[in-house]
Amino acid sequence: MTLPAFSPAADRNKQAILELLQQVLPAQGTALEIASGTGQHVAWFALQMPQWIWQPTDADAPALNSIDAHIMQGRLANVQAPLLLDVLSPVWLPSGTPAFDAIYCANMLHIAPWATCTALMQGAARHLASDGRLITYGPYLEDGVVTAPGNLGFDQELRAQNPNWGLRRREYVEQEAALAGLKLAQRFAMPANNLLLVWSRND
């Protein structure tokens, strides 16, 4: 059996994120996770929120093995088998897939081209239930907010690795959301200079 991959950062932030998910989401529902990575988040959330059905995905085929290993290790009956999903694809899921009550995406926007932000918002608008929520987590730049030195250094490091990467300005992300019919409903400051943002339909 494949051993699950482990991310220290995901282990550190999983509880703080969970507590906010429990605050902003209803007691039960269905959730799609974009860019599940190692699978640690979905495994933890599924364990602590057993009334939710979780669908993990990732664009990296090898990551699916780690996600599946975390699911099996936790004996999580409320997690579906991980799917290969590239947000840039015009079709995310098979036709007829029911809408999701929540879509969750952590730490993707800054380590992917800007086009993934547009694609995430448009895809979320296609697949969210009418009262569903898109939840994004990670470091952002913000107008009128002093950027922490650690985030500035992280941004420079990312751009040195790939000029198409880097911390995204929250206001620019909001513009892309608005074009997809979504609005920023809630903003939560998180440990280690991250933000958890909750997006809803702009009805």
C-alpha positions as CSV (number, residue, x, y, z in Angstrom):
1,M,0.0,0.0,0.0
2,T,1.2,3.5,-0.8
3,L,2.3,5.4,2.2
4,P,0.5,8.8,2.6
5,A,2.6,11.9,2.0
6,F,3.0,14.3,4.9
7,S,3.1,18.1,4.9
8,P,4.1,19.8,8.2
9,A,2.2,23.0,7.1
10,A,-1.0,21.1,6.4
11,D,-0.7,19.4,9.8
12,R,-0.2,22.8,11.5
13,N,-3.1,24.6,10.0
14,K,-5.7,21.8,9.7
15,Q,-7.4,22.5,13.1
16,A,-7.6,26.2,12.7
17,I,-9.2,25.8,9.2
18,L,-11.6,23.1,10.5
19,E,-12.9,25.3,13.3
20,L,-13.8,28.0,10.7
21,L,-15.4,25.4,8.4
22,Q,-17.6,24.3,11.2
23,Q,-18.5,27.9,11.8
24,V,-19.4,28.9,8.3
25,L,-20.9,25.7,6.9
26,P,-24.1,23.9,7.8
27,A,-24.1,20.7,9.8
28,Q,-24.2,18.5,6.7
29,G,-23.6,18.7,3.0
30,T,-21.3,17.7,0.1
31,A,-17.9,19.3,-0.4
32,L,-15.5,19.3,-3.4
33,E,-11.9,19.9,-2.5
34,I,-9.7,21.4,-5.3
35,A,-5.9,20.7,-5.1
36,S,-6.1,18.2,-2.3
37,G,-2.4,17.7,-2.3
38,T,-1.3,15.1,0.3
39,G,-4.9,14.5,1.4
40,Q,-4.3,15.5,5.0
41,H,-6.9,18.3,5.0
42,V,-9.7,16.2,3.5
43,A,-9.0,13.3,5.9
44,W,-9.0,15.6,8.9
45,F,-12.2,17.4,7.9
46,A,-14.0,14.2,7.0
47,L,-13.1,12.7,10.4
48,Q,-14.3,15.8,12.3
49,M,-17.3,16.5,10.1
50,P,-18.8,13.1,9.5
51,Q,-22.1,14.4,8.2
52,W,-20.4,15.8,5.2
53,I,-19.5,13.9,2.1
54,W,-16.1,14.9,0.6
55,Q,-14.8,14.6,-2.9
56,P,-11.0,15.2,-3.1
57,T,-9.3,16.0,-6.3
58,D,-5.9,17.0,-7.6
59,A,-4.3,17.9,-11.0
60,D,-1.2,15.8,-10.1
61,A,-1.9,12.1,-10.7
62,P,0.7,10.8,-8.2
63,A,-1.0,12.9,-5.5
64,L,-4.1,10.7,-5.8
65,N,-2.2,7.8,-4.3
66,S,-1.4,9.8,-1.1
67,I,-5.0,11.1,-0.8
68,D,-6.3,7.6,-1.2
69,A,-3.8,6.3,1.4
70,H,-5.0,8.9,4.0
71,I,-8.6,7.9,3.3
72,M,-7.8,4.2,3.8
73,Q,-5.7,4.9,6.9
74,G,-8.6,6.9,8.5
75,R,-11.2,4.3,7.3
76,L,-13.3,7.3,6.1
77,A,-16.5,6.1,4.6
78,N,-17.6,9.7,3.9
79,V,-14.8,10.4,1.5
80,Q,-15.2,9.5,-2.2
81,A,-12.3,8.1,-4.2
82,P,-10.0,11.0,-5.3
83,L,-10.4,12.3,-8.9
84,L,-7.9,13.8,-11.3
85,L,-9.1,17.4,-11.8
86,D,-7.3,20.3,-13.5
87,V,-9.1,23.6,-12.8
88,L,-8.0,24.9,-16.2
89,S,-10.1,22.2,-17.9
90,P,-13.4,23.6,-19.2
91,V,-15.1,20.4,-17.8
92,W,-14.3,19.5,-14.2
93,L,-16.7,16.7,-13.6
94,P,-19.1,14.4,-15.5
95,S,-22.3,15.9,-16.7
96,G,-25.1,15.4,-14.2
97,T,-22.8,15.6,-11.1
98,P,-24.9,17.1,-8.3
99,A,-24.1,20.6,-7.2
100,F,-21.9,21.0,-4.1
101,D,-22.7,22.8,-0.9
102,A,-19.1,23.8,-0.5
103,I,-15.9,23.9,-2.6
104,Y,-12.6,24.2,-0.7
105,C,-9.3,25.2,-2.1
106,A,-6.2,25.8,0.0
107,N,-2.7,27.0,-1.1
108,M,-3.2,26.7,-4.8
109,L,-3.5,30.2,-6.2
110,H,0.1,31.4,-5.4
111,I,1.8,28.3,-6.8
112,A,-0.1,28.2,-10.1
113,P,-0.5,30.6,-13.0
114,W,-3.0,33.5,-12.6
115,A,-5.3,31.7,-15.1
116,T,-6.1,29.2,-12.3
117,C,-7.8,32.0,-10.3
118,T,-10.2,32.7,-13.2
119,A,-10.8,29.0,-13.7
120,L,-11.4,28.4,-10.0
121,M,-14.1,31.1,-9.8
122,Q,-15.8,30.1,-13.0
123,G,-15.7,26.4,-12.1
124,A,-17.1,27.1,-8.6
125,A,-19.9,29.1,-10.1
126,R,-20.8,26.1,-12.3
127,H,-20.7,23.5,-9.5
128,L,-21.9,25.3,-6.3
129,A,-25.4,24.9,-5.1
130,S,-27.4,28.1,-5.0
131,D,-26.6,28.7,-1.4
132,G,-23.2,27.0,-1.5
133,R,-19.8,28.5,-0.5
134,L,-16.4,28.6,-2.1
135,I,-13.7,28.7,0.6
136,T,-10.1,29.6,-0.3
137,Y,-7.1,29.6,2.1
138,G,-3.6,30.8,1.8
139,P,-1.4,34.0,1.8
140,Y,-2.6,37.1,0.0
141,L,-1.6,40.7,-0.6
142,E,-4.1,43.3,0.4
143,D,-4.6,47.0,-0.3
144,G,-4.1,49.0,2.9
145,V,-2.7,46.0,4.8
146,V,1.0,45.8,5.6
147,T,2.5,42.6,4.2
148,A,4.3,40.5,6.7
149,P,8.1,40.2,6.0
150,G,7.7,36.4,5.8
151,N,5.1,36.7,3.1
152,L,7.2,39.2,1.1
153,G,10.1,36.8,1.2
154,F,7.8,33.9,0.2
155,D,6.4,35.9,-2.7
156,Q,9.9,36.7,-4.0
157,E,11.0,33.1,-3.6
158,L,7.9,31.9,-5.6
159,R,8.5,34.4,-8.4
160,A,12.1,33.3,-8.6
161,Q,11.0,29.7,-9.1
162,N,8.4,30.6,-11.7
163,P,7.5,34.2,-12.8
164,N,3.9,33.0,-13.2
165,W,3.6,32.2,-9.5
166,G,3.4,34.6,-6.5
167,L,1.0,35.8,-3.8
168,R,-2.2,37.1,-5.2
169,R,-3.8,40.5,-4.4
170,R,-7.1,39.8,-2.7
171,E,-8.8,42.6,-4.5
172,Y,-7.8,41.1,-7.9
173,V,-9.1,37.8,-6.8
174,E,-12.4,39.6,-5.9
175,Q,-12.6,41.0,-9.4
176,E,-12.3,37.5,-10.9
177,A,-14.9,36.3,-8.5
178,A,-17.3,39.1,-9.5
179,L,-16.9,38.2,-13.2
180,A,-18.0,34.7,-12.3
181,G,-21.0,35.9,-10.2
182,L,-19.4,35.4,-6.8
183,K,-18.7,37.8,-4.0
184,L,-16.5,37.8,-0.9
185,A,-18.9,37.1,2.0
186,Q,-16.4,36.7,4.9
187,R,-12.7,37.3,5.5
188,F,-10.8,35.6,8.4
189,A,-7.3,36.3,9.4
190,M,-5.5,33.0,10.1
191,P,-2.2,32.0,11.8
192,A,1.1,32.4,9.9
193,N,-0.3,35.5,8.0
194,N,-2.8,33.5,6.0
195,L,-6.4,34.3,5.1
196,L,-9.5,32.1,4.9
197,L,-12.0,33.7,2.4
198,V,-15.6,32.7,2.0
199,W,-17.2,33.3,-1.3
200,S,-21.0,33.2,-2.1
201,R,-23.2,33.8,-5.1
202,N,-23.7,37.5,-5.9
203,D,-27.5,37.3,-5.9
